[in-house]
Amino acid sequence: MNYKTQMEAAKKGIITKQMKIVAEKEGMEVEKLRECVAKGTIAIPGNINHKSLDPNGVGDGLKIKINVNLGISGDSVDYEREMEKAKLAVEYGAEAIMDLSNYGKTREFREKLIEVSPAMIGTVPMYDAVGYLEKDLLDIKAQDFLDVVRRHAEQGVDFVTIHAGINKRTVSIFKEDKRKMNIVSRGGSLLFAWMEMTGNENPFYEYYDELLDILREYDVTISLGDAMRPGCIDDSTDAGQISELMELGLLTKRAWEKDVQVIIEGPGHMAINEIATNMQLQKKLCHGAPFYVLGPIVTDIAPGYDHITSAIGGAVAASNGANFLCYVTPAEHLRLPDVNDVKEGIIACKIAAHAADIANGIPGARDRDNEMAEARNKLDWKATFEIGIDPKKAKDYYNSITPEEKQSCSMCGKMCAVRTTNRILNGESVELLQEEFKK
């Protein structure tokens, strides 16, 4: 193999096994895919040590991908539950799983996840630094942070979130332009605290070239994290967010020069009317790199329902240039999600992604919707359940109130519009009251 990364292979005109798999999944000419990987507008995250991976592409012209967050928390240590979440993510078609573990046996949990998961695995090494190194934040040295990244890369992680855009320059802008919610990124806040306490530059920014060398060795995609993402709609598109985005654009080009694939992370909380502009701005400033968004969450007043506020924003974002959606669960802002929260979050995110695929004109995106229309027109409930994104829930809802007219549901009964129209078109009569009197 005379290449280290997918990007290096693409630049050399080499079509890899992973490119062939992704091209077939997407219905795209493999040569076109290779050109996009070479340019950086499509990434195929895939660590050379992740043997169970089923490769997927992220970027323009491809189906929208979704990510599921999970991981061990100090307040809730349950390894089996987190593995159950991972299985659920794979079952419902999530293309990526981010292990955000920050407590306990993180290495062992991550190894097991990588061993069994066909989905690409992402991490935020900054979360793992304190527990892995067994040092308090102030005692961690710049080289320690890089060592943690290397350990994750060696294990087989496919992409890592690195908050390299928060540096002394962007911090000064953040301090000058006041916010309502300050920094809400966990990794970003930890780096900000470390910088302020030590007086040093962000090690991921200062030693960025060394970081890229580690990632290139294992073909790990760098997901450039948005430490300054807005945590409320009032903070969106402010000087802190945009100044960091400009830094991420510069860091993108430096990564590509070393053949390291890049994904850009984006907001955050944001009013609907700002989303399209933000997607276009990111693509411009970051040279068309794939864009990965958390939400955007379009209103701040719905704790317990943020899977819905996120799905609304995600659909708008993905139909205006975002390529990768991070799910949000009903537990967002409130607690660690349980398994049911994870399912609700996945379904909401899948709906947003599918809606965007339709809007973006992705070949075949409408096929399943057309199948559903045919099933509904035939009042074929079995097919309706099977085609739906969550067959069990649909079937349970239908059966929860037994309809008298088996071809209809309990909402309309004999007045079902589809039933009525079909009967008329078939030359039959519709006699609702007479049918009632005959009983």
C-alpha positions as CSV (number, residue, x, y, z in Angstrom):
1,M,0.0,0.0,0.0
2,N,1.7,3.2,-1.2
3,Y,-0.5,5.6,0.7
4,K,-1.3,6.4,4.3
5,T,-4.8,7.9,4.1
6,Q,-7.8,7.9,1.9
7,M,-7.1,11.5,0.9
8,E,-3.5,10.7,-0.1
9,A,-4.7,7.7,-2.2
10,A,-7.3,9.9,-3.9
11,K,-4.8,12.6,-4.7
12,K,-2.6,9.9,-6.3
13,G,-5.5,8.7,-8.4
14,I,-5.8,5.4,-6.5
15,I,-9.3,4.0,-6.0
16,T,-9.4,2.2,-2.6
17,K,-11.7,-0.6,-1.4
18,Q,-13.4,1.9,0.9
19,M,-14.1,4.3,-2.1
20,K,-15.7,1.4,-4.0
21,I,-18.0,0.5,-1.1
22,V,-19.1,4.1,-0.6
23,A,-19.6,4.8,-4.3
24,E,-21.8,1.7,-4.5
25,K,-23.9,2.7,-1.5
26,E,-24.4,6.2,-2.8
27,G,-25.0,5.3,-6.4
28,M,-22.1,7.6,-7.4
29,E,-19.4,7.1,-10.0
30,V,-16.3,6.0,-8.1
31,E,-14.1,8.3,-10.1
32,K,-16.2,11.3,-9.1
33,L,-16.1,10.1,-5.5
34,R,-12.3,9.9,-5.7
35,E,-12.1,13.4,-7.0
36,C,-14.2,14.7,-4.1
37,V,-12.1,12.9,-1.5
38,A,-9.0,14.4,-3.1
39,K,-10.5,17.9,-2.9
40,G,-11.7,17.3,0.7
41,T,-15.4,17.9,0.0
42,I,-16.1,14.2,0.9
43,A,-14.4,12.4,3.8
44,I,-14.4,8.6,4.4
45,P,-13.5,8.3,8.0
46,G,-11.8,4.9,8.6
47,N,-9.0,4.1,11.0
48,I,-6.7,1.4,9.7
49,N,-7.2,-0.4,13.0
50,H,-11.0,-0.5,12.9
51,K,-11.5,-3.9,11.3
52,S,-15.2,-4.2,11.8
53,L,-16.0,-0.9,10.0
54,D,-18.5,-0.7,7.2
55,P,-17.2,2.5,5.5
56,N,-19.4,5.5,4.8
57,G,-18.8,8.8,3.1
58,V,-19.7,12.3,4.5
59,G,-20.0,15.2,2.3
60,D,-21.6,17.0,-0.6
61,G,-23.7,14.9,-3.0
62,L,-24.1,12.1,-0.5
63,K,-26.9,11.0,1.7
64,I,-27.0,12.8,5.0
65,K,-25.3,10.8,7.8
66,I,-26.2,10.8,11.5
67,N,-24.2,10.4,14.7
68,V,-25.3,9.0,18.1
69,N,-23.5,10.2,21.2
70,L,-23.1,7.8,24.2
71,G,-20.5,7.1,26.9
72,I,-19.8,6.5,30.6
73,S,-20.5,9.4,33.0
74,G,-19.2,9.7,36.5
75,D,-22.8,10.1,37.7
76,S,-24.0,7.0,35.9
77,V,-21.5,4.1,35.4
78,D,-23.3,1.4,33.4
79,Y,-21.2,-0.2,30.6
80,E,-23.9,-2.6,29.5
81,R,-26.5,0.2,29.1
82,E,-24.1,2.2,26.9
83,M,-23.4,-0.9,24.8
84,E,-27.1,-1.4,24.4
85,K,-27.3,2.2,23.1
86,A,-24.6,1.4,20.6
87,K,-26.5,-1.7,19.4
88,L,-29.6,0.4,19.0
89,A,-27.7,3.0,17.0
90,V,-26.6,0.3,14.6
91,E,-30.0,-1.3,14.4
92,Y,-31.6,2.0,13.4
93,G,-29.0,2.9,10.8
94,A,-26.8,5.5,12.5
95,E,-23.6,5.7,10.5
96,A,-21.5,7.0,13.4
97,I,-21.2,6.6,17.2
98,M,-19.3,9.1,19.4
99,D,-17.9,7.7,22.6
100,L,-17.9,10.6,25.0
101,S,-16.9,8.6,28.0
102,N,-15.1,10.6,30.7
103,Y,-15.0,8.3,33.6
104,G,-14.1,4.7,34.6
105,K,-12.7,2.1,32.2
106,T,-12.8,4.2,29.1
107,R,-10.1,2.3,27.3
108,E,-11.7,-1.1,27.7
109,F,-15.2,0.3,26.8
110,R,-13.8,2.0,23.7
111,E,-11.9,-1.2,22.6
112,K,-15.1,-3.2,22.8
113,L,-17.0,-0.6,20.9
114,I,-14.5,-0.5,18.1
115,E,-14.3,-4.3,18.0
116,V,-18.1,-4.8,17.4
117,S,-19.2,-1.6,15.7
118,P,-19.7,-1.4,11.9
119,A,-20.4,2.3,12.4
120,M,-17.5,4.7,12.4
121,I,-16.4,5.6,15.9
122,G,-15.6,9.2,17.1
123,T,-14.2,10.5,20.3
124,V,-13.2,13.7,22.0
125,P,-9.8,12.9,23.5
126,M,-10.0,16.1,25.7
127,Y,-12.9,14.4,27.7
128,D,-10.7,11.4,28.4
129,A,-7.6,13.3,29.4
130,V,-8.2,13.8,33.1
131,G,-9.3,10.2,33.8
132,Y,-6.8,8.6,31.4
133,L,-3.8,10.6,32.7
134,E,-5.0,10.6,36.3
135,K,-4.0,14.2,36.5
136,D,-6.0,17.3,37.4
137,L,-6.4,19.8,34.6
138,L,-3.8,22.2,35.8
139,D,-1.2,19.4,36.0
140,I,-1.7,18.3,32.4
141,K,1.1,19.2,30.0
142,A,0.8,20.0,26.3
143,Q,2.4,16.8,25.3
144,D,0.0,14.9,27.5
145,F,-2.9,16.0,25.4
146,L,-1.2,14.7,22.2
147,D,-0.4,11.4,24.0
148,V,-4.1,10.8,24.6
149,V,-4.9,11.5,21.0
150,R,-2.3,8.9,20.0
151,R,-3.8,6.3,22.3
152,H,-7.3,6.8,20.8
153,A,-5.8,6.6,17.3
154,E,-3.9,3.4,18.1
155,Q,-7.1,1.8,19.3
156,G,-8.9,2.4,16.0
157,V,-11.0,5.6,16.4
158,D,-12.1,6.8,13.0
159,F,-12.5,10.5,13.8
160,V,-11.6,12.7,16.7
161,T,-13.1,16.0,17.7
162,I,-10.2,18.5,18.3
163,H,-11.0,22.0,19.5
164,A,-8.0,23.6,17.8
165,G,-9.7,26.8,16.8
166,I,-10.0,28.2,20.3
167,N,-6.7,30.0,20.6
168,K,-5.5,33.2,22.3
169,R,-6.8,35.3,19.4
170,T,-10.3,33.9,19.4
171,V,-10.4,33.9,23.2
172,S,-9.7,37.6,23.2
173,I,-12.6,38.2,20.8
174,F,-14.9,36.1,23.0
175,K,-14.0,38.1,26.1
176,E,-14.5,41.4,24.4
177,D,-17.9,40.5,22.7
178,K,-20.0,39.4,25.7
179,R,-22.4,36.5,25.5
180,K,-25.4,35.3,27.5
181,M,-24.2,31.8,27.7
182,N,-20.4,32.1,27.4
183,I,-18.7,28.7,26.3
184,V,-21.0,25.7,26.4
185,S,-18.7,23.2,24.6
186,R,-17.4,20.8,27.3
187,G,-14.1,20.3,25.5
188,G,-13.8,24.0,24.6
189,S,-14.5,25.1,28.2
190,L,-11.8,22.7,29.5
191,L,-9.2,24.0,27.1
192,F,-10.3,27.6,27.9
193,A,-9.8,26.9,31.6
194,W,-6.4,25.3,30.9
195,M,-5.2,28.2,28.8
196,E,-6.4,30.7,31.4
197,M,-4.8,28.9,34.3
198,T,-1.5,28.2,32.6
199,G,-1.2,31.3,30.4
200,N,-0.2,28.9,27.5
201,E,-1.6,28.6,24.0
202,N,-4.0,25.9,23.2
203,P,-1.7,22.8,22.7
204,F,-3.9,21.5,19.9
205,Y,-3.3,24.8,18.0
206,E,0.3,25.3,19.0
207,Y,1.3,21.7,18.1
208,Y,-1.2,21.2,15.3
209,D,1.4,19.8,12.9
210,E,2.5,17.2,15.4
211,L,-1.2,16.3,16.0
212,L,-1.7,15.9,12.2
213,D,1.2,13.6,12.0
214,I,-0.4,11.3,14.6
215,L,-3.8,11.3,12.7
216,R,-2.1,10.7,9.3
217,E,-0.3,7.6,10.7
218,Y,-3.6,5.9,11.4
219,D,-5.9,7.6,8.8
220,V,-7.9,9.3,11.5
221,T,-10.2,12.1,10.3
222,I,-10.0,15.3,12.3
223,S,-13.3,16.8,13.2
224,L,-12.5,20.4,14.0
225,G,-14.7,21.2,17.0
226,D,-16.5,24.4,17.6
227,A,-15.6,25.4,21.1
228,M,-17.4,28.7,20.5
229,R,-20.7,27.3,19.4
230,P,-23.7,29.2,20.6
231,G,-25.5,27.7,23.6
232,C,-28.6,29.9,23.2
233,I,-30.1,31.5,20.1
234,D,-29.1,35.0,21.3
235,D,-25.4,34.1,21.0
236,S,-25.6,32.7,17.5
237,T,-23.5,34.1,14.6
238,D,-21.6,36.3,17.0
239,A,-18.0,37.4,16.8
240,G,-16.8,34.4,18.9
241,Q,-18.4,31.8,16.7
242,I,-17.4,33.4,13.4
243,S,-13.8,34.2,14.5
244,E,-13.3,30.5,15.4
245,L,-14.9,29.4,12.1
246,M,-12.3,31.5,10.3
247,E,-9.5,29.7,12.2
248,L,-11.1,26.4,11.4
249,G,-10.9,27.3,7.7
250,L,-7.1,27.9,8.0
251,L,-6.6,24.7,9.9
252,T,-8.6,22.8,7.3
253,K,-6.1,23.7,4.6
254,R,-3.2,22.7,6.8
255,A,-4.7,19.3,7.4
256,W,-5.3,18.7,3.7
257,E,-1.7,19.6,3.0
258,K,-0.8,16.6,5.2
259,D,-3.5,14.4,3.6
260,V,-5.6,14.3,6.7
261,Q,-9.3,14.3,6.1
262,V,-11.4,17.0,7.7
263,I,-14.9,17.5,9.0
264,I,-16.0,20.9,10.4
265,E,-18.3,21.0,13.4
266,G,-21.0,23.7,13.7
267,P,-23.7,25.2,15.9
268,G,-25.4,24.8,18.2
269,H,-28.5,27.0,19.1
270,M,-29.7,29.1,16.3
271,A,-32.9,30.7,15.0
272,I,-34.3,29.1,11.9
273,N,-33.8,32.2,9.8
274,E,-30.0,32.2,10.4
275,I,-29.3,28.6,9.6
276,A,-29.0,28.7,5.8
277,T,-26.6,31.7,5.9
278,N,-24.5,29.9,8.5
279,M,-24.2,26.7,6.3
280,Q,-23.2,28.8,3.3
281,L,-20.7,30.8,5.4
282,Q,-19.1,27.6,6.7
283,K,-18.7,26.1,3.3
284,K,-17.1,29.3,2.0
285,L,-14.7,29.8,4.9
286,C,-13.8,26.1,5.2
287,H,-13.4,25.5,1.5
288,G,-16.2,23.0,1.1
289,A,-15.2,20.6,3.9
290,P,-18.0,18.4,5.1
291,F,-20.1,20.1,7.8
292,Y,-21.3,18.4,11.0
293,V,-23.9,20.1,13.1
294,L,-25.4,19.6,16.5
295,G,-29.0,20.6,15.8
296,P,-29.1,23.4,15.3
297,I,-31.6,23.8,18.2
298,V,-34.0,26.4,17.0
299,T,-35.5,27.5,20.3
300,D,-34.2,27.5,23.9
301,I,-37.5,26.9,25.7
302,A,-38.2,23.1,25.1
303,P,-36.2,21.0,27.6
304,G,-37.6,17.5,27.3
305,Y,-38.4,18.0,23.7
306,D,-35.0,19.1,22.2
307,H,-35.0,16.0,19.9
308,I,-37.8,17.9,18.1
309,T,-36.1,21.4,18.2
310,S,-33.0,19.7,16.9
311,A,-34.7,17.8,14.1
312,I,-36.3,21.0,12.9
313,G,-32.9,22.7,12.7
314,G,-31.2,19.7,11.3
315,A,-33.6,19.4,8.4
316,V,-33.1,23.0,7.5
317,A,-29.3,22.8,7.9
318,A,-28.9,19.6,5.9
319,S,-31.0,21.0,3.1
320,N,-28.7,24.0,3.0
321,G,-25.3,22.4,3.0
322,A,-24.7,20.5,6.2
323,N,-23.7,16.8,5.6
324,F,-23.7,15.2,9.0
325,L,-26.2,15.5,11.8
326,C,-25.5,14.8,15.5
327,Y,-28.6,13.5,17.2
328,V,-30.1,15.2,20.2
329,T,-32.3,13.3,22.7
330,P,-35.2,14.5,24.8
331,A,-32.8,14.4,27.8
332,E,-30.5,17.1,26.3
333,H,-29.8,19.8,28.9
334,L,-31.3,17.7,31.6
335,R,-29.5,14.3,32.2
336,L,-27.7,11.4,30.7
337,P,-30.1,9.9,28.2
338,D,-31.5,6.4,28.8
339,V,-32.0,3.8,26.1
340,N,-35.5,5.1,25.2
341,D,-34.2,8.7,24.9
342,V,-31.6,7.4,22.5
343,K,-34.2,5.8,20.4
344,E,-36.3,8.9,20.3
345,G,-33.3,11.0,19.4
346,I,-32.2,8.6,16.6
347,I,-35.6,8.5,15.0
348,A,-36.0,12.3,15.1
349,C,-32.5,12.7,13.5
350,K,-33.2,10.1,10.9
351,I,-36.4,11.9,9.9
352,A,-34.5,15.2,9.5
353,A,-31.8,13.5,7.5
354,H,-34.3,11.8,5.2
355,A,-36.3,15.0,4.7
356,A,-33.1,16.7,3.6
357,D,-32.1,13.9,1.2
358,I,-35.5,14.4,-0.5
359,A,-35.0,18.2,-0.6
360,N,-31.4,17.8,-1.9
361,G,-32.6,15.5,-4.8
362,I,-30.5,12.5,-3.7
363,P,-31.2,9.7,-6.2
364,G,-33.6,7.2,-4.7
365,A,-34.5,9.3,-1.6
366,R,-38.2,9.4,-2.5
367,D,-38.5,5.7,-3.3
368,R,-39.5,4.6,0.2
369,D,-42.0,7.5,0.5
370,N,-43.6,6.4,-2.8
371,E,-43.8,2.8,-1.5
372,M,-45.6,4.2,1.6
373,A,-48.0,6.1,-0.6
374,E,-48.9,3.0,-2.5
375,A,-49.4,1.0,0.7
376,R,-51.6,3.7,2.2
377,N,-53.7,3.9,-0.9
378,K,-54.3,0.2,-0.8
379,L,-55.0,0.4,3.0
380,D,-52.3,-2.2,3.4
381,W,-51.5,-1.8,7.0
382,K,-48.9,-4.6,7.1
383,A,-46.8,-2.9,4.4
384,T,-47.4,0.5,6.1
385,F,-45.8,-0.7,9.3
386,E,-42.9,-2.4,7.5
387,I,-42.0,0.6,5.4
388,G,-42.2,3.1,8.3
389,I,-39.1,4.3,10.1
390,D,-40.2,2.7,13.4
391,P,-42.5,-0.3,12.5
392,K,-43.2,-1.4,16.1
393,K,-44.4,2.0,17.2
394,A,-46.6,2.4,14.2
395,K,-48.2,-1.0,14.7
396,D,-48.6,-0.4,18.5
397,Y,-50.4,2.9,17.8
398,Y,-52.7,1.3,15.2
399,N,-53.7,-1.5,17.5
400,S,-54.1,0.6,20.6
401,I,-57.7,1.5,19.6
402,T,-59.1,-1.3,17.6
403,P,-61.0,0.0,14.5
404,E,-64.4,-1.5,13.7
405,E,-63.7,-1.2,10.0
406,K,-60.5,-3.2,9.7
407,Q,-59.4,-1.5,6.5
408,S,-59.5,1.9,8.2
409,C,-58.0,3.2,11.4
410,S,-59.9,4.4,14.5
411,M,-59.5,8.1,13.5
412,C,-61.9,8.1,10.5
413,G,-63.4,4.6,10.5
414,K,-66.0,4.2,7.6
415,M,-65.4,7.9,6.7
416,C,-61.8,7.1,5.7
417,A,-61.1,9.3,2.7
418,V,-58.9,6.7,1.0
419,R,-61.6,4.0,1.5
420,T,-64.4,6.3,0.2
421,T,-62.4,7.4,-2.9
422,N,-61.3,3.9,-3.8
423,R,-64.9,2.6,-3.6
424,I,-66.2,5.4,-5.8
425,L,-63.4,4.8,-8.4
426,N,-64.2,1.1,-8.3
427,G,-67.8,1.8,-9.2
428,E,-69.1,1.0,-5.7
429,S,-71.4,3.1,-3.6
430,V,-70.7,4.6,-0.2
431,E,-73.7,4.3,2.2
432,L,-72.4,5.1,5.6
433,L,-75.8,5.3,7.5
434,Q,-77.3,2.2,5.8
435,E,-74.3,0.2,6.8
436,E,-74.8,1.4,10.3
437,F,-78.5,0.5,10.3
438,K,-77.8,-3.0,9.0
439,K,-76.0,-4.0,12.2
